[in-house]
């Protein structure tokens, strides 16, 4: 008979050992019926050390004591650097136990294995309920978008939740990202909480709406950022905005997402459309001109135009606004009539983006109230003819080789469409794509961003010394070109 302390044979022969094992299991079972946090706390007590449930996205889900959270996360990320810790996979996360020096290894291993098994059971039970909870969240998001903010706010805590921050994520791995983010956020609809996070799947997108009291601690932003990186998603963020403006935040987040890239996977809406040119323009004439141009438009009209210009196309604007593409086209035609301008013209669009980003002119003396609305086709006299603007323009597009400059101007005139621009330039589309890549590298700008394109267009016009005509493209026989 084996006499090694702590072995299965010893437990079978020793009623005290078997009784101790049963007591351990019973204590863990009772804790598991209460909550995951209680289960982790009981495991830490049984091993006379610390216990952490570490999630690769959320970090420490539960930790006892709280000060051990960082150690647990580090141990889960690099187990070889923490050989004294016991680790077990559990419910999509990692259970990390650091037993005290007097606890037998067999006892610590038994606690780790039992705790992990109970966490798996709790995870399976949560997964059974998750589908219904996710559908409820999606319904609440739809109600917010439909304007039923009072009903949703009353359900979630009355007037305590006053503002919302919205994230919209797209990518091939959205379903998996939804599950991962759900586990990381651990959303709750408990009333009277200081914050509530809703996660919904709408039309193939993952929509995250964080309801709070005017500000947030950045936790959800950090989680969305990690999930976006891990699952290669692109995300836009808007807010905080008053809860009643949820539809505006929703559309602004979609517009911001169109400026996201693999190098910058989450883009806030207030960073999209931010003009580097606007602060350089003479404030008084710029603001008065913008106010005059916008006089015929309502705030809803202005928002539609801003979303259209940010996203770069009517179908994308329609998706962001929750409208049909036909409706957006019809409204833009009507706005073109009100503004007395061809909104399909690239220069007009660049001017319009400046108008929509202009400072308010209410406190600037000498306004032009009562005069006819200004025209979009032309900027106020001398507004681009300042030393600051010239320095900005040359700093942005100066140094472009002639063929790159002509190609870039033509491409922008065709609203960033490669095929018609290549046809006008009489070059192959691949050639033009290569040139545009060189332009983006030279400018150090993301030409996929509609706001960047608008400002580059204005900079090219401000620095123009010739016609930038496709017919003037330097060539050397056939469809090639020569460097000057």
QUIVENNOR-V340609 format. One record per pair of residues at least 6 apart in sequence whose ideal C-beta (glycine too) atoms are under 7 Angstrom apart, sorted by sequence separation. I is the first residue (numbers start at 1). J is the second residue. D is the distance in Angstrom with one decimal. If there is no record, write none. Layout:
I:J:D / I:J:D
This chain:
4:10:6.2 / 11:17:3.9 / 44:50:5.3 / 54:60:5.8 / 55:61:5.0 / 63:69:4.0 / 153:159:6.9 / 210:216:5.9 / 227:233:6.9 / 260:266:6.5 / 308:314:6.5 / 311:317:4.9 / 318:324:6.0 / 336:342:6.6 / 342:348:5.8 / 343:349:6.6 / 361:367:6.1 / 414:420:4.7 / 422:428:6.5 / 446:452:5.7 / 447:453:6.1 / 466:472:7.0 / 475:481:5.3 / 476:482:4.2 / 2:9:4.4 / 3:10:7.0 / 10:17:5.9 / 11:18:5.1 / 31:38:4.3 / 32:39:4.6 / 44:51:3.9 / 75:82:3.9 / 87:94:5.7 / 88:95:4.6 / 189:196:6.6 / 199:206:7.0 / 200:207:4.9 / 228:235:5.0 / 241:248:6.3 / 260:267:4.7 / 318:325:4.4 / 321:328:6.9 / 336:343:4.4 / 341:348:5.1 / 411:418:6.9 / 414:421:4.4 / 422:429:4.5 / 425:432:6.5 / 440:447:4.9 / 445:452:4.9 / 474:481:4.9 / 475:482:6.9 / 1:9:7.0 / 2:10:6.4 / 31:39:4.6 / 43:51:4.4 / 52:60:5.4 / 53:61:4.4 / 79:87:5.6 / 87:95:6.7 / 143:151:6.6 / 144:152:5.5 / 153:161:5.5 / 169:177:6.7 / 241:249:4.6 / 259:267:4.8 / 294:302:6.4 / 335:343:6.8 / 400:408:7.0 / 439:447:6.8 / 473:481:6.2 / 474:482:5.1 / 53:62:4.6 / 60:69:3.6 / 63:72:6.0 / 87:96:5.4 / 99:108:3.8 / 143:152:5.3 / 199:208:5.5 / 308:317:4.1 / 311:320:5.8 / 318:327:7.0 / 11:21:6.1 / 31:41:7.0 / 75:85:4.6 / 187:197:4.8 / 210:220:4.8 / 239:249:4.9 / 257:267:6.8 / 307:317:5.0 / 315:325:4.8 / 318:328:4.4 / 411:421:4.3 / 419:429:6.0 / 422:432:4.4 / 474:484:5.7 / 28:39:6.6 / 31:42:3.7 / 40:51:4.9 / 52:63:4.6 / 76:87:6.7 / 85:96:5.3 / 86:97:4.4 / 97:108:6.4 / 187:198:6.8 / 197:208:6.6 / 198:209:4.4 / 224:235:6.0 / 238:249:4.2 / 256:267:4.6 / 314:325:5.7 / 317:328:5.3 / 332:343:6.0 / 410:421:4.8 / 418:429:5.3 / 421:432:6.2 / 436:447:6.4 / 445:456:6.7 / 1:13:6.6 / 60:72:5.8 / 75:87:7.0 / 85:97:6.6 / 140:152:5.5 / 185:197:5.2 / 187:199:6.0 / 208:220:6.6 / 256:268:6.2 / 40:53:5.6 / 51:64:5.4 / 60:73:5.6 / 85:98:5.1 / 86:99:6.9 / 197:210:5.0 / 256:269:4.2 / 259:272:4.9 / 307:320:5.3 / 443:456:6.7 / 28:42:5.8 / 50:64:6.3 / 59:73:5.3 / 84:98:6.4 / 97:111:6.7 / 185:199:6.7 / 238:252:3.7 / 255:269:6.6 / 307:321:5.9 / 314:328:4.8 / 410:424:5.7 / 418:432:5.7 / 27:42:5.7 / 28:43:6.8 / 50:65:6.2 / 97:112:5.0 / 195:210:6.6 / 196:211:4.7 / 238:253:4.1 / 314:329:5.5 / 410:425:5.6 / 418:433:6.1 / 52:68:5.7 / 195:211:6.6 / 208:224:6.1 / 237:253:5.9 / 253:269:6.2 / 256:272:4.7 / 36:53:6.9 / 52:69:6.0 / 95:112:6.5 / 182:199:5.9 / 195:212:4.3 / 236:253:4.2 / 252:269:4.0 / 255:272:6.2 / 304:321:6.7 / 50:68:3.8 / 54:72:5.1 / 76:94:4.1 / 181:199:6.3 / 236:254:5.8 / 238:256:6.4 / 314:332:6.8 / 407:425:6.1 / 27:46:6.8 / 54:73:4.8 / 194:213:6.4 / 236:255:6.7 / 237:256:6.3 / 44:64:4.0 / 52:72:2.5 / 76:96:5.5 / 95:115:5.9 / 236:256:3.3 / 308:328:7.0 / 75:96:4.8 / 95:116:5.0 / 178:199:6.7 / 195:216:6.6 / 236:257:3.1 / 411:432:6.9 / 24:46:6.0 / 40:62:4.1 / 54:76:3.9 / 86:108:5.8 / 235:257:6.0 / 41:64:4.3 / 86:109:6.5 / 178:201:6.1 / 197:220:5.8 / 234:257:5.6 / 40:64:5.3 / 72:96:4.4 / 88:112:5.1 / 95:119:6.4 / 236:260:6.4 / 308:332:6.6 / 352:376:5.9 / 37:62:4.8 / 88:113:6.5 / 215:240:6.5 / 235:260:6.2 / 351:376:5.0 / 407:432:6.0 / 411:436:6.3 / 36:62:5.5 / 86:112:4.4 / 90:116:4.2 / 214:240:6.3 / 234:260:4.0 / 89:116:6.9 / 304:331:6.0 / 88:116:3.7 / 91:119:4.8 / 178:206:5.3 / 348:376:5.1 / 351:379:6.5 / 407:435:4.7 / 90:119:3.9 / 91:120:5.5 / 177:206:6.2 / 237:266:6.0 / 348:377:6.1 / 90:120:6.0 / 174:204:6.7 / 235:265:6.1 / 237:267:7.0 / 305:335:6.4 / 91:122:6.7 / 92:123:6.7 / 234:265:5.8 / 235:266:4.2 / 236:267:5.7 / 237:268:4.7 / 238:269:4.0 / 404:435:5.6 / 408:439:5.0 / 61:93:6.0 / 91:123:3.1 / 160:192:6.3 / 174:206:5.1 / 211:243:6.7 / 233:265:6.6 / 237:269:6.5 / 403:435:7.0 / 156:189:6.2 / 236:269:6.5 / 273:306:6.7 / 157:191:4.8 / 301:335:5.8 / 341:375:6.8 / 404:438:6.0 / 156:191:6.3 / 157:192:4.7 / 161:196:6.2 / 170:205:5.4 / 185:220:6.6 / 340:375:6.7 / 341:376:4.1 / 404:439:5.3 / 157:193:6.0 / 169:205:6.6 / 229:265:6.1 / 341:377:6.0 / 53:90:6.7 / 168:205:5.5 / 169:206:4.3 / 228:265:4.3 / 273:310:5.6 / 339:376:5.8 / 416:453:6.0 / 55:93:4.4 / 185:223:6.1 / 228:266:5.5 / 272:310:5.4 / 297:335:6.9 / 54:93:6.0 / 157:196:7.0 / 168:207:5.6 / 184:223:5.0 / 400:439:6.8 / 53:93:5.3 / 54:94:4.9 / 156:196:5.0 / 309:349:6.2 / 166:207:6.9 / 167:208:4.1 / 225:266:5.4 / 297:338:6.6 / 412:453:6.0 / 53:95:5.7 / 54:96:5.9 / 181:223:6.3 / 224:266:6.3 / 296:338:4.4 / 400:442:6.2 / 166:209:5.4 / 296:339:6.8 / 309:352:6.5 / 399:442:6.8 / 52:96:4.8 / 309:353:5.0 / 412:456:6.8 / 164:209:5.5 / 165:210:4.6 / 412:457:4.7 / 425:470:5.0 / 51:97:5.1 / 164:210:6.7 / 181:227:5.0 / 293:339:6.9 / 397:443:6.7 / 424:470:5.1 / 164:211:5.3 / 180:227:5.8 / 305:352:6.4 / 396:443:6.4 / 49:97:6.7 / 50:98:5.0 / 425:473:6.1 / 49:98:4.4 / 163:212:5.8 / 47:97:5.4 / 49:99:4.8 / 137:187:6.8 / 161:211:4.2 / 163:213:6.7 / 177:227:5.1 / 306:356:5.0 / 48:99:6.7 / 49:100:4.6 / 161:212:6.5 / 162:213:5.6 / 163:214:4.9 / 165:216:6.0 / 305:356:6.4 / 409:460:5.5 / 428:479:6.8 / 47:99:4.0 / 48:100:3.4 / 130:182:6.7 / 161:213:6.6 / 162:214:6.0 / 255:307:4.8 / 258:310:6.7 / 408:460:6.8 / 427:479:5.3 / 47:100:6.5 / 160:213:6.3 / 258:311:4.8 / 426:479:5.8 / 43:97:6.3 / 48:102:6.7 / 177:231:4.2 / 258:312:6.4 / 302:356:6.1 / 48:103:5.3 / 156:211:6.4 / 176:231:6.2 / 248:303:6.5 / 255:310:3.8 / 405:460:7.0 / 47:103:5.4 / 177:233:5.8 / 251:307:5.3 / 255:311:5.2 / 141:198:5.3 / 167:224:5.1 / 140:198:5.4 / 173:231:4.1 / 258:316:6.1 / 141:200:3.7 / 169:228:6.4 / 173:232:6.5 / 174:233:6.8 / 397:456:6.4 / 409:468:4.4 / 171:231:6.3 / 173:233:6.8 / 396:456:6.7 / 410:470:5.3 / 47:108:5.0 / 137:198:4.8 / 141:202:6.6 / 171:232:5.8 / 294:355:6.1 / 137:199:5.3 / 138:200:3.6 / 171:233:3.6 / 293:355:4.9 / 397:459:4.7 / 406:468:5.4 / 137:200:5.0 / 138:201:5.9 / 170:233:6.5 / 171:234:6.2 / 396:459:4.5 / 397:460:5.5 / 405:468:6.4 / 47:111:5.3 / 138:202:6.7 / 169:233:4.6 / 170:234:5.7 / 406:470:6.2 / 46:111:4.8 / 144:209:6.5 / 254:319:6.5 / 255:320:5.3 / 290:355:4.4 / 398:463:6.7 / 53:119:6.9 / 141:207:5.5 / 169:235:4.4 / 254:320:3.4 / 346:412:5.5 / 393:459:4.1 / 397:463:5.9 / 406:472:6.5 / 168:235:6.6 / 346:413:5.2 / 406:473:5.1 / 43:111:5.5 / 141:209:5.7 / 167:235:5.6 / 168:236:5.2 / 290:358:3.3 / 251:320:4.5 / 346:415:6.1 / 393:462:4.0 / 394:463:5.9 / 167:237:5.1 / 251:321:4.8 / 291:361:4.5 / 393:463:4.8 / 403:473:5.9 / 287:358:5.5 / 403:474:5.5 / 43:115:4.4 / 165:237:6.9 / 166:238:5.1 / 286:358:5.8 / 287:359:5.1 / 390:462:6.7 / 402:474:5.7 / 166:239:5.6 / 287:360:6.8 / 288:361:5.2 / 389:462:6.3 / 165:239:3.5 / 287:361:3.5 / 164:239:5.7 / 165:240:5.0 / 39:115:6.3 / 163:239:6.9 / 164:240:6.8 / 278:354:6.2 / 283:359:6.5 / 288:364:6.6 / 292:368:5.8 / 163:240:4.2 / 164:241:6.1 / 287:364:5.6 / 296:373:5.9 / 163:241:6.4 / 295:373:5.0 / 384:462:5.1 / 403:481:4.7 / 39:118:6.0 / 163:242:5.9 / 164:243:5.2 / 275:354:6.7 / 278:357:5.2 / 288:367:6.0 / 292:371:6.8 / 39:119:6.8 / 162:242:6.7 / 163:243:6.1 / 273:353:6.7 / 278:358:6.7 / 284:364:5.2 / 288:368:5.7 / 293:373:6.1 / 162:243:5.9 / 292:373:5.3 / 293:374:5.0 / 161:243:6.7 / 164:246:5.4 / 275:357:4.9 / 292:374:3.9 / 401:483:6.3 / 402:484:5.3 / 36:119:6.7 / 166:249:4.2 / 293:376:5.9 / 166:250:5.4 / 273:357:6.0 / 164:249:5.9 / 168:253:4.3 / 289:374:5.1 / 24:110:6.4 / 28:114:5.2 / 32:118:4.3 / 36:122:6.0 / 167:253:6.2 / 168:254:5.2 / 24:111:6.4 / 28:115:6.0 / 166:253:4.6 / 170:257:6.6 / 21:110:6.4 / 25:114:5.8 / 29:118:7.0 / 168:257:5.5 / 28:118:5.9 / 32:122:6.3 / 153:243:6.2 / 92:183:5.9 / 289:380:4.7 / 149:243:4.9 / 286:380:6.9 / 149:244:5.2 / 285:380:4.4 / 149:246:6.4 / 286:383:6.0 / 6:104:4.9 / 285:383:6.0 / 353:451:6.5 / 6:106:3.6 / 6:107:6.9 / 145:246:6.2 / 282:383:6.1 / 353:454:4.7 / 144:246:4.4 / 145:247:5.6 / 281:383:5.5 / 282:386:6.8 / 312:416:6.9 / 350:454:4.1 / 145:250:5.9 / 349:454:6.4 / 350:457:4.7 / 280:388:4.5 / 281:389:6.9 / 350:458:5.1 / 280:389:5.3 / 347:457:6.8 / 346:457:5.8 / 280:392:5.6 / 277:392:6.3 / 276:392:6.8 / 57:180:5.7 / 58:184:3.6 / 57:184:4.3 / 55:183:6.6 / 55:184:5.9 / 312:450:3.9 / 311:450:6.8 / 310:450:5.8 / 309:450:5.9 / 310:451:6.7 / 58:223:6.3 / 57:223:6.2 / 57:226:5.0 / 57:227:5.9 / 57:230:6.8 / 145:322:6.8 / 273:451:4.9 / 277:455:5.5 / 272:451:6.2 / 276:455:6.5 / 275:455:6.6 / 277:458:6.3 / 261:446:6.0 / 261:448:6.8 / 259:449:4.6
